[in-house]
Amino acid sequence: MGRFIFVYIDNFKQINDTLGHSAGDKLLVHISELLKSDKENIYYLSKLGEDEFSIILDNVNCREDVIRRTERILELIRQPWSTDNHEFHISASIGIAMYPDDGDNFYDLMKYGNMAMYHVKQKGKNDYYFYQEDLGKRISFNTFIINQIKRAIAEEQFKLQYQPIIDLKTGDLYGLESLLRWHHPKRGYISPLEYIPLIEETGQILDVTSYILKVAIRQKKLWQDKGYQGFHLGVNLSNKSLMKCGIDVELEKLLAEYDINPKEFVLEVTETAFVDNVNYCIDSLIGVKKLGVKIALDDFGTGYSSLAQLRSLPINFIKIDKMFINNITKSRQDELLVKTIIDLAHNMDLGVVAEGIETKEQRDLLCQLGCDYGQGFYFAKPLDAIDVESIYLSKVKANV
């Protein structure tokens, strides 16, 4: 039994960009010499690309032997490396394909080893992974998704549903959150969990977000022309879209084109959006807020924002994540935590929306705790536009 190992040197491009290609070449020579000097691990070593190696191990006795020898390779690569008075901690992502279980020829083994390696990179790098059949299916599905996004936008396969947000004090409709739905003509319904992370990684989320903004604002205009006014409409903004240069200009143009009151439009952003470049994200949101658009911090409590950072964010609302609401009527600790969040928000002149309300007991307790708004299956699941009109907006029109 033999195996093929696909080795990718993590963050190699960063070294090239920081110190130049000569430093990158020195690192590759260093790693090659390290691997060739491994007397405990006899194998065939070759360089595949700028930052990739292939290793073929022979005389492999069992899977445990594969693991031991792979960990030995990782141990060697992880040794600190110095050049030009700079020290780097090197790591690698390794994919493993087994002969003959995964393939009986070099082409298949290299392909499957590469798939396993990319799986490691997506999971955080600096590790190894054995190719599995379901991995191939998942990569094939991901490739399908990537290739279908543009067509899905052009053919309007993406639709929006709308989940009501209710004023907990009055029981009236406060607003609607727009939620993306994809019904592929052959595959049927595809969950956002299956494609949102993927298209964020590829950058296609920018095109999808532009599409969502246009569809949502266009729908608001249709409702407005029917006399349905006085409620807010929210759209989720992805992390990459928040970093997009000119998101405020794009939004201003759409609102003006469809004659929508900016004060009735809400952008929802998550805490994780501020991890990479908090100052740039804040600048983007300030530009949006100057339009009159409201901003909600979604999934609050699941991200990384500190109280100091929260104070600096140009937001109007906090949306408490469902995980804090689930046991609020059963756990005194959860109740106190939610109460603390509500009081904190109110002291900062922020509104509070509780997500994931599923029972009357949860709603009643949140009312007692002073929560302003709520959404969840207790009130309604996400609805098509026509159902929103018949169930909720007809009441809004009657009250105008």
Residue pairs with C-beta under 8 A, 6 or more apart in sequence:
1 60
1 61
1 62
1 98
1 99
1 100
2 56
2 57
2 58
2 60
2 98
2 99
3 56
3 57
3 60
3 66
3 96
3 97
3 98
3 99
3 109
4 54
4 55
4 56
4 96
4 97
4 98
4 99
4 106
4 109
4 110
4 112
4 113
5 43
5 54
5 55
5 56
5 57
5 70
5 73
5 94
5 95
5 96
5 113
6 48
6 52
6 53
6 54
6 94
6 95
6 96
6 97
6 110
6 113
6 114
6 116
6 117
7 52
7 53
7 54
7 55
7 73
7 77
7 92
7 93
7 94
7 117
8 51
8 52
8 92
8 93
8 94
8 95
8 117
8 120
8 121
9 27
9 28
9 31
9 51
9 52
9 53
9 77
9 90
9 92
10 90
10 91
10 92
10 93
10 121
10 125
10 126
11 91
11 125
12 24
12 27
12 50
12 51
13 51
15 23
15 24
15 27
15 88
16 23
16 24
18 86
19 83
19 84
19 86
23 83
23 84
23 86
24 50
26 83
27 81
27 83
27 88
27 90
28 47
28 51
30 81
31 53
31 77
31 90
32 45
32 47
32 53
34 76
34 77
34 79
35 45
35 53
35 55
35 73
35 76
35 77
36 45
38 72
38 73
38 76
40 72
41 57
41 69
41 72
41 73
42 58
42 59
43 55
43 56
43 57
43 58
43 69
44 55
44 56
44 58
45 53
45 54
45 55
46 53
46 54
47 53
48 54
48 110
54 110
54 113
55 73
57 66
57 69
60 66
60 69
63 130
66 96
66 98
66 130
70 94
70 96
70 128
71 128
73 92
73 94
74 91
74 92
74 94
74 126
74 127
74 128
77 90
77 91
77 92
78 89
78 90
78 91
78 92
78 126
79 90
80 87
80 88
80 89
80 90
81 87
81 88
81 90
82 88
91 125
91 126
92 125
92 126
93 117
93 118
93 120
93 121
93 125
93 126
93 127
93 128
94 116
94 117
94 120
94 127
94 128
94 129
95 112
95 113
95 114
95 115
95 116
95 117
95 118
95 119
95 120
95 128
95 129
95 131
96 113
96 116
96 128
96 129
96 130
96 131
97 103
97 108
97 109
97 110
97 111
97 112
97 113
97 116
97 130
97 131
98 130
98 131
99 109
102 108
102 109
102 112
102 131
103 109
103 111
103 112
112 131
112 136
113 131
115 131
115 135
115 136
115 139
116 129
116 130
116 131
116 132
116 135
117 129
118 139
119 129
119 135
120 126
120 127
120 128
120 129
122 201
123 129
141 194
142 198
145 190
145 194
145 195
145 198
145 199
146 198
146 199
146 202
146 204
148 184
149 195
149 199
149 204
149 207
149 208
150 204
150 207
151 157
152 158
152 182
152 184
153 207
153 208
153 211
157 182
157 183
157 184
157 185
158 180
158 181
158 182
158 208
158 211
158 212
158 215
159 180
159 181
159 182
159 183
159 215
159 384
160 178
160 179
160 180
160 181
160 212
160 215
160 216
160 219
160 385
161 178
161 179
161 181
161 382
161 383
161 384
162 176
162 177
162 178
162 179
162 233
162 382
162 383
162 384
162 385
162 388
163 176
163 177
163 179
163 375
163 380
163 381
163 382
163 383
164 173
164 175
164 176
164 375
164 379
164 380
164 383
164 388
164 392
165 173
165 174
165 175
165 176
165 177
165 232
165 234
165 353
165 373
165 374
165 375
166 172
166 173
166 174
166 373
166 374
166 375
166 379
167 173
167 174
167 372
167 373
168 354
168 363
168 366
168 367
168 371
168 372
168 373
168 374
169 367
169 372
172 395
172 396
172 399
173 231
173 392
173 393
173 395
173 396
174 231
174 232
174 373
175 231
175 232
175 233
175 234
175 266
175 373
176 231
176 232
176 233
176 234
176 388
176 392
177 234
177 236
177 268
177 375
178 212
178 215
178 216
178 233
178 234
178 235
178 236
179 192
179 236
179 382
180 192
180 196
180 208
180 212
180 236
181 189
181 192
181 382
182 189
182 190
182 192
182 195
183 189
183 190
184 190
196 205
196 238
199 205
199 208
200 238
200 239
200 240
203 240
205 238
205 240
205 241
206 240
206 241
206 244
209 237
209 238
209 241
209 244
210 250
212 235
212 236
213 235
213 250
213 251
213 254
214 254
216 233
216 235
217 233
217 254
217 255
217 257
217 258
217 260
217 265
218 258
219 233
219 385
220 233
220 258
220 260
220 264
220 265
221 258
221 259
221 260
222 385
223 229
223 385
223 389
223 393
224 259
224 260
226 389
226 393
226 397
227 397
227 400
228 389
228 393
228 396
228 397
229 264
229 396
229 397
229 400
230 264
230 396
230 399
230 400
231 264
231 393
231 396
232 264
232 265
232 266
232 294
233 264
233 265
233 266
234 265
234 266
234 267
234 268
234 296
235 265
235 266
235 267
235 268
236 267
236 268
236 269
236 298
237 247
237 267
237 268
237 269
237 273
238 273
239 269
239 270
239 272
239 273
239 276
241 247
242 269
242 273
242 281
242 284
242 285
243 276
243 277
243 280
243 281
243 284
244 284
247 284
247 287
247 288
248 284
248 287
248 288
248 290
248 291
251 265
251 267
251 288
251 291
251 293
252 291
254 260
255 262
255 265
255 291
255 293
261 292
262 291
262 292
262 293
263 292
263 293
263 294
265 293
265 294
266 293
266 294
266 295
266 296
266 316
266 317
267 285
267 288
267 293
267 294
267 295
267 296
268 295
268 296
268 297
268 298
268 319
269 281
269 285
269 295
269 296
269 297
269 298
270 297
270 298
270 299
270 302
270 303
271 297
271 298
271 299
271 300
271 302
271 303
271 304
271 305
272 303
272 304
273 281
274 281
274 282
274 303
274 304
274 305
274 309
274 313
275 303
275 304
278 309
282 312
282 313
282 314
285 295
285 313
285 314
285 315
286 314
288 295
289 295
289 314
294 316
294 317
295 314
295 315
295 316
295 317
296 315
296 316
296 317
296 318
296 319
296 353
297 305
297 310
297 313
297 315
297 317
297 318
297 319
298 319
299 319
299 321
299 355
300 318
300 319
300 320
300 321
300 341
301 320
301 321
301 323
301 324
301 341
302 321
302 323
305 313
307 344
310 348
311 348
315 350
316 350
316 351
317 350
317 351
317 352
317 353
317 373
318 341
318 345
318 350
318 351
318 352
318 353
319 352
319 353
319 354
319 355
320 338
320 341
320 342
320 352
320 353
320 354
320 355
320 371
321 355
321 356
322 355
322 356
322 376
323 356
324 334
324 337
324 338
324 341
325 338
325 354
325 355
325 356
325 357
325 362
325 366
325 376
326 334
326 356
327 334
328 334
328 335
328 338
328 362
328 365
328 366
329 335
329 359
329 361
329 362
329 365
335 365
335 369
338 354
338 366
338 369
338 371
339 369
339 370
341 352
342 352
342 369
342 370
342 371
343 370
345 351
345 352
346 352
346 370
351 372
351 373
352 370
352 371
352 372
352 373
353 371
353 372
353 373
353 374
353 375
354 362
354 366
354 371
354 373
354 374
354 375
354 376
355 374
355 375
355 376
356 375
356 376
356 377
357 363
357 366
357 374
357 375
357 376
357 377
357 378
357 379
358 376
358 377
358 378
359 378
360 378
362 376
362 378
363 374
363 378
366 374
380 391
380 392
383 391
